[in-house]
Amino acid sequence: MVEVSSDEEGYKGSWFTATVLGSTGIDKYMVEYHNLTMDDGTQPLREEAHEQYIRPFPPEVPGVVYFKELQEVDVWYNEGWWEGVISKVLNFSDYIVYFSSTNELLRFERSKLRPHQHWINGKWIIDSKEKPSEMEVKCRNLRFMITYRRKTSKEKFRKGTMVEISSDEEGYKGSWFTATVLGSTVTDKFLVEYHNLTMDDGTRPLREEAHARYMRPYPPEVPRVVYFKELQEVDAWYNDGWWEGVISKVLNFSEYIVYFSSTGEELRFEHSKLRPHQYWINGKWVIASKGNSCELAMKYRDAKVNMNDTGNKSKENFNLGTKVEVRSDEEGFRGSWYTAIILELIGNDKFFVEYQTLKTEDETELLKEEADASDIRPCPPDIEHLYRFAVLEKVDVWYNEGWWVGHVSKVLDDLRYRVYFETTNEVMEFEHSDLRPHQEWIDGNWVAASRV
């Protein structure tokens, strides 16, 4: 029985219990983990490990009643032992432990800890207290920073404070999600619980660590807004959060078209799903100006010019009888494209189309309807894709008689994949044959997703 470590980012300083099954080459061994399983969870994980990442299983250290401040320990966490140092003794049954590999402070019970031992020259050596270790020095420096630099954010985001949290992840820029602060972790970082986001199993609210720079107090309610004006900055309630946008068109003062510069999309919203946009500046809330000079409005104007240029080209490309793909902006169908044939040109930039896979409610004939030119594109060219799709690769998935845009979230065995759909916040499994490489129709040309 041995312990195996890793030099992968996010796993440094961790050790996982395993059994050696045999040698695979010079200084390499096949091991079977005791607590880690394959992706399907049915059998223990087996993999090849280099000798430099393997050590014997450490012996039990007798007579340890409690741990002291700054003592090096191993913590049982996420199915393995993680190297840390006691940052604070709470009541001799609970401890705050500092992890230098992730720069985190977490709380653990006594039963989850063991004395740290070093494997040196074929011998186990218990952590010496004669001089401070490198990790202890880091912990002392961290405590100093917490004491003298953390006061501002800690006072602003106290436990129980309702906040909004943003993200700089691609596809989420310009969005804010409501949460409650559960407590502080390390310098300018807080544990939060989201109000509308849940864990993968959907049974509990999502909890995660958030940095203060991505947090702001929950904005105050603005007196009732009767209607919004064109080019006014707003926040739109969409996908369980508030997304920053600008009114691009007023339909009937109860519905609006909103432009999102972060995604380059225009979507339709009811008045009840919008609120005036406010900026959090120097500790104060400032309502966005209704003037036409705001940054979002300028971005929309630029985008509108581009859309008009592209729109002028649409009539030339979509002749009668042309096979195209038509996008839906209905709730629950966003991000999907359906094959159709152009039957007729109607008015200004509108077409009458006949779908090739969708039928009328009585299923007696193919569905025909009117579609805007902005929702129509040529059918993309076939791209042979013999190799596997990669994690995070953008793909189109054949589902419910249409092509749905998503991202590969996990590569499974037997050429199967889990795909995440941002518009519905769902993850589903598909075979390789159900996927095609995603392409974007830009300025009259098809561009592969990797180059967009």
C-alpha positions in Angstrom: 0.0 0.0 0.0 1.4 3.4 -1.0 0.5 7.1 -1.4 0.6 8.8 -4.7 1.0 12.6 -5.3 0.5 14.8 -8.3 2.1 17.9 -9.8 -1.1 18.9 -11.6 -2.3 22.4 -10.9 -4.9 22.3 -8.1 -3.6 19.0 -6.7 -0.1 19.9 -5.5 0.5 18.9 -1.9 -2.1 16.1 -2.0 -1.5 12.3 -1.5 -4.0 9.5 -2.5 -3.9 6.0 -1.1 -3.3 3.2 -3.7 -2.0 -0.3 -4.2 0.8 -1.1 -6.6 -0.4 -3.7 -9.2 2.9 -4.0 -11.0 5.8 -2.4 -12.9 5.2 -0.9 -16.3 8.7 0.3 -17.2 11.7 2.0 -15.7 10.6 3.7 -12.5 7.0 3.5 -13.5 4.2 1.5 -11.9 0.5 0.7 -12.4 -1.5 1.6 -9.3 -5.1 1.2 -8.2 -6.5 3.9 -6.0 -8.5 3.1 -2.9 -10.8 6.2 -2.9 -10.8 7.4 -6.5 -13.0 5.8 -9.2 -13.4 5.8 -12.9 -15.7 8.4 -14.5 -18.7 6.1 -14.4 -18.0 5.4 -10.7 -18.3 1.6 -11.0 -14.7 0.6 -10.4 -11.5 2.0 -8.8 -9.3 4.3 -10.9 -6.1 2.7 -12.3 -3.3 4.6 -13.8 0.5 4.7 -14.4 2.5 6.6 -11.8 6.2 7.6 -11.8 8.3 6.5 -8.8 9.1 10.1 -7.9 5.4 10.6 -7.0 5.1 7.4 -4.9 5.9 6.8 -1.3 5.1 4.1 1.3 1.9 4.5 3.3 3.0 6.5 6.5 2.9 4.7 9.9 0.4 5.9 12.5 1.7 8.4 15.0 0.6 7.4 18.5 -0.3 9.7 21.4 -1.5 12.7 19.5 -4.2 14.4 21.6 -4.3 17.8 20.0 -2.4 19.9 17.5 -0.6 23.2 18.1 -0.7 26.4 16.1 1.8 26.4 13.2 2.1 22.6 13.4 2.4 20.9 10.0 -0.5 18.4 9.4 -2.1 16.3 6.7 -5.9 16.9 6.2 -8.4 14.3 4.8 -10.2 16.3 2.1 -11.6 15.4 -1.3 -10.7 11.6 -0.9 -7.0 12.3 -0.2 -4.5 13.7 2.4 -3.6 17.4 1.8 -0.5 19.0 3.3 -1.2 22.1 5.5 -0.4 23.9 8.6 -2.5 24.8 11.7 -3.4 28.5 11.4 -5.7 28.7 14.4 -6.7 26.4 17.2 -10.5 26.9 17.8 -11.3 24.5 20.7 -8.9 21.6 20.4 -11.5 19.7 18.4 -11.7 22.1 15.5 -8.9 23.8 13.6 -8.3 26.4 10.8 -5.8 24.9 8.4 -3.8 26.9 5.8 -2.9 25.3 2.4 0.0 27.0 0.7 -0.6 25.2 -2.6 -4.0 26.9 -3.0 -3.6 29.8 -0.6 -6.8 28.8 1.3 -7.9 28.6 4.9 -10.4 25.9 5.7 -12.0 24.5 8.9 -11.6 20.9 9.9 -12.5 18.6 12.8 -9.7 16.8 14.8 -10.7 13.5 13.3 -9.8 14.7 9.8 -6.1 15.5 10.7 -2.9 13.6 11.2 0.7 14.7 12.0 2.6 15.5 8.8 5.6 13.2 8.2 8.4 13.6 5.7 9.7 10.6 3.7 13.5 11.3 3.6 16.2 8.8 2.6 13.9 5.8 3.1 12.8 6.9 6.6 9.7 8.6 8.0 10.5 11.8 9.9 7.8 13.6 12.0 7.6 17.3 11.5 10.3 19.0 13.6 9.4 22.1 15.7 13.0 23.3 16.1 12.7 25.9 13.4 9.8 27.2 11.4 9.1 25.3 8.1 8.5 27.1 4.8 4.8 26.5 5.1 4.8 28.0 8.6 6.5 31.1 7.3 3.9 31.5 4.6 1.1 31.0 7.1 2.6 33.8 9.4 2.8 36.1 6.4 -0.7 35.3 5.5 -2.0 36.0 9.0 -0.2 39.4 9.0 -1.9 40.2 5.7 -5.3 39.2 7.1 -4.8 41.3 10.1 -3.8 44.5 8.4 -5.2 44.4 4.8 -8.4 42.5 5.0 -10.5 44.9 7.2 -12.1 46.9 4.4 -13.7 44.0 2.4 -14.4 42.0 5.6 -16.4 45.0 7.0 -18.2 45.5 3.7 -19.2 41.8 3.2 -20.1 40.6 6.7 -21.7 37.2 7.3 -25.3 37.2 6.2 -24.9 40.1 3.7 -26.9 39.8 0.5 -24.6 40.5 -2.5 -24.4 40.1 -6.3 -21.4 38.2 -7.8 -20.1 38.5 -11.3 -17.8 36.3 -13.4 -15.0 36.9 -15.9 -15.6 33.5 -17.5 -16.3 33.5 -21.2 -20.0 33.5 -21.8 -20.8 35.0 -18.4 -19.3 38.5 -18.6 -21.8 41.2 -17.7 -23.9 38.9 -15.5 -24.6 39.2 -11.8 -26.0 36.4 -9.5 -27.6 37.0 -6.1 -25.9 35.3 -3.1 -25.5 35.5 0.7 -22.1 35.7 2.3 -21.6 32.8 4.7 -18.1 33.9 5.9 -14.6 35.0 4.9 -11.9 32.5 3.9 -8.6 34.2 3.1 -7.6 37.7 2.1 -10.5 39.3 0.1 -12.2 36.0 -0.4 -15.6 34.8 0.9 -17.7 31.7 1.0 -21.1 32.5 -0.6 -24.3 30.6 -1.2 -26.3 31.5 -4.4 -30.0 32.1 -4.3 -30.8 30.8 -7.8 -27.9 28.5 -8.7 -27.8 24.9 -7.5 -25.3 22.0 -7.2 -25.1 19.6 -10.2 -27.7 17.3 -8.5 -30.1 20.2 -8.1 -30.8 19.4 -4.5 -28.9 22.2 -2.7 -27.9 25.8 -3.4 -24.5 26.2 -5.0 -21.8 27.3 -2.5 -18.4 28.5 -3.7 -15.5 30.9 -2.9 -15.7 34.4 -4.4 -13.1 37.1 -4.6 -14.1 40.6 -3.3 -13.3 42.2 -6.7 -16.2 40.2 -8.2 -18.7 41.1 -5.4 -20.9 44.1 -4.8 -23.7 44.9 -2.4 -27.2 44.0 -3.6 -28.4 47.1 -5.4 -31.3 49.2 -3.9 -34.7 49.0 -5.6 -35.3 51.9 -8.0 -38.8 53.6 -7.8 -41.2 52.0 -10.3 -40.2 52.5 -13.9 -43.2 52.9 -16.2 -41.3 52.2 -19.4 -37.8 52.1 -20.7 -36.4 54.2 -23.6 -34.4 53.1 -26.6 -30.6 53.0 -25.8 -31.3 53.0 -22.1 -29.0 50.7 -20.0 -30.8 47.9 -18.2 -30.3 44.7 -16.4 -32.3 41.7 -17.8 -33.3 38.7 -15.7 -32.1 35.7 -17.7 -30.7 32.3 -16.9 -31.1 32.9 -13.1 -29.1 36.1 -13.0 -29.1 39.8 -14.0 -27.3 40.5 -17.4 -26.2 44.0 -18.4 -27.6 45.2 -21.7 -29.1 48.2 -23.6 -32.6 48.6 -25.0 -32.2 48.3 -28.8 -35.9 48.5 -29.6 -39.2 49.4 -27.8 -41.9 47.1 -29.0 -45.1 48.1 -27.2 -43.8 49.5 -23.8 -44.5 46.1 -22.2 -41.9 44.3 -24.3 -38.4 45.2 -25.5 -35.5 44.0 -27.6 -32.3 44.1 -25.5 -28.8 44.0 -26.9 -26.0 42.3 -25.0 -22.5 43.5 -26.0 -20.8 40.6 -24.1 -22.4 38.0 -26.5 -23.4 40.2 -29.4 -27.0 38.9 -29.1 -30.4 40.6 -29.2 -33.2 39.0 -27.1 -36.8 39.8 -26.4 -38.0 40.6 -22.8 -41.1 41.5 -21.0 -41.0 44.8 -18.9 -41.2 42.8 -15.7 -37.9 41.1 -16.5 -35.9 44.4 -16.6 -34.5 46.8 -14.1 -32.6 50.1 -14.6 -28.8 49.5 -14.6 -26.9 50.9 -11.7 -23.1 51.3 -11.2 -21.3 50.6 -7.9 -18.7 53.4 -7.8 -16.6 54.3 -4.8 -19.0 52.7 -2.4 -22.1 54.3 -3.9 -24.9 53.3 -6.3 -25.2 55.5 -9.3 -28.1 55.0 -11.8 -27.0 54.7 -15.4 -27.5 57.8 -17.5 -30.4 57.7 -19.9 -28.3 59.6 -22.5 -27.1 58.1 -25.7 -23.4 58.4 -25.0 -23.1 55.3 -22.6 -20.5 52.7 -23.6 -23.1 50.0 -24.1 -25.2 52.3 -26.4 -22.1 53.1 -28.4 -21.3 49.3 -28.8 -24.9 48.7 -29.9 -24.7 51.4 -32.5 -21.5 49.8 -33.9 -23.1 46.4 -33.9 -26.3 47.8 -35.6 -24.2 49.2 -38.5 -22.6 45.7 -38.8 -26.0 44.0 -38.7 -27.4 46.4 -41.3 -24.5 45.7 -43.6 -25.0 41.9 -43.2 -28.7 42.3 -43.6 -28.3 44.0 -47.0 -26.4 40.9 -48.1 -29.1 38.5 -46.9 -31.5 39.0 -49.9 -28.8 38.1 -52.3 -28.0 34.9 -50.4 -31.5 33.7 -49.7 -33.1 33.0 -53.1 -36.4 31.1 -53.4 -35.7 27.4 -53.0 -32.5 27.9 -51.0 -31.9 25.4 -48.2 -31.1 27.3 -45.0 -31.0 27.0 -41.2 -33.5 29.1 -39.1 -32.8 30.1 -35.5 -35.5 30.3 -32.8 -35.6 32.9 -30.0 -38.5 31.3 -28.1 -37.9 30.5 -24.5 -36.6 27.0 -24.2 -35.4 26.9 -27.9 -32.7 29.5 -27.9 -29.5 28.3 -29.4 -31.2 25.9 -31.8 -31.2 25.9 -35.6 -33.6 24.1 -37.9 -33.2 23.2 -41.6 -35.7 24.9 -43.9 -36.4 25.9 -47.5 -37.0 29.5 -48.6 -40.5 29.7 -50.1 -41.2 33.4 -50.5 -39.8 36.9 -49.8 -42.2 38.8 -47.5 -41.8 42.6 -47.1 -38.5 44.0 -45.8 -36.0 41.3 -44.8 -38.6 38.6 -44.0 -39.1 35.2 -45.6 -41.7 32.5 -45.6 -40.0 29.2 -44.9 -40.9 25.5 -44.8 -39.1 23.4 -42.2 -37.6 20.1 -43.2 -37.8 18.3 -39.8 -40.7 20.2 -38.0 -44.3 19.4 -38.6 -47.7 21.1 -37.8 -49.5 20.1 -34.6 -51.5 17.5 -36.4 -48.3 16.2 -38.0 -50.0 16.0 -41.4 -47.5 18.4 -43.2 -44.3 20.2 -42.8 -44.4 23.4 -40.7 -44.4 26.7 -42.6 -43.9 30.1 -41.0 -42.5 33.6 -41.4 -38.9 34.2 -40.3 -36.7 37.3 -40.1 -33.6 37.5 -42.2 -31.5 38.1 -39.0 -32.6 34.6 -37.9 -31.6 32.8 -41.2 -28.3 31.6 -42.4 -27.1 29.2 -45.2 -26.6 25.6 -44.2 -23.0 25.2 -43.0 -20.6 23.1 -45.0 -19.9 19.5 -43.8 -16.6 19.2 -41.9 -15.3 15.6 -41.5 -14.5 15.1 -37.8 -12.9 11.6 -37.4 -11.1 12.4 -34.1 -12.6 13.0 -30.7 -14.0 16.3 -29.6 -12.1 17.9 -26.8 -13.4 19.2 -23.4 -14.7 22.8 -23.7 -14.9 22.5 -27.5 -17.9 24.3 -29.0 -20.2 22.0 -30.9 -23.6 21.7 -32.5 -25.7 18.7 -31.3 -28.5 17.0 -33.2 -31.4 17.0 -30.7 -35.2 17.3 -31.0 -35.1 17.7 -34.8 -32.5 20.6 -34.8 -29.0 21.6 -34.2 -28.3 23.0 -30.7 -25.2 25.0 -29.7 -23.3 23.7 -26.7 -19.9 22.9 -25.2 -18.3 19.5 -24.5 -18.1 19.3 -20.7 -16.8 15.7 -20.5 -15.4 13.1 -22.8 -16.8 9.6 -21.9 -15.9 6.1 -23.1 -17.1 4.6 -26.4 -17.1 7.9 -28.3 -19.8 9.5 -26.0 -19.8 13.0 -24.6 -21.5 15.1 -22.0 -22.5 18.5 -23.5 -23.5 21.6 -21.6 -26.2 23.9 -23.1 -25.8 27.4 -21.8 -29.3 28.6 -22.9 -31.1 25.9 -20.9 -28.4 25.3 -18.3 -28.6 21.5 -19.0 -26.0 18.8 -19.4 -26.9 15.8 -21.6 -25.1 12.8 -23.0 -24.7 12.2 -26.8 -22.8 9.9 -29.2 -20.1 11.1 -31.5 -22.4 10.8 -34.5 -24.8 13.4 -33.0 -22.2 16.1 -32.9 -20.7 18.4 -35.6 -18.0 21.1 -35.2 -19.6 24.5 -34.5 -19.2 27.2 -37.2 -20.2 30.9 -37.2 -21.7 32.7 -40.1 -19.7 36.0 -40.1 -19.8 38.7 -42.9 -20.9 36.1 -45.5 -18.3 33.5 -44.6 -18.3 30.4 -42.4 -15.7 30.5 -39.7 -14.8 27.5 -37.5 -15.5 28.0 -33.8 -11.8 27.8 -32.8 -11.1 30.9 -34.9 -14.0 32.9 -33.8 
